[in-house]
Amino acid sequence: MILRIWRCPVADGKLEPFQSFMRTTLFPTLDEHDACQGITTAVDHSNDTPVIVAVSVWTTRDALTSFTGPSTNDVIFEDAEAFLAGDPTVEHLHILEHRF
């Protein structure tokens, strides 16, 4: 399984609208994708600009790329760019053990 860790700074005043966007657009889309085993989102307030962190679990790398396309580092939803204050950073890790 693959752990996808996506981080991006959120534009000033856009944290709550972005959370709403995730609830209404991102989460339902991932719910329809059988290969996504779940997603957890968090916010880092340790700097002046909040950073959204989304951690998702995927069955395989191929399954992930069927969702993201060949470039797994791009923003998937172009509408999300209106909320962001920079480019996302993305990590993909092979899961050794998974428990929730």
Protein Blocks (a to p, Z undefined) as FASTA:
>chain_A
ZZddddddddehilmmmmmmmmmmmmmmmmmmmklgbdcddddfkbmbdcdddddddfbl
klmmmmnomblmbcfblmlmmmpgbdcdddddddfbdcZZ
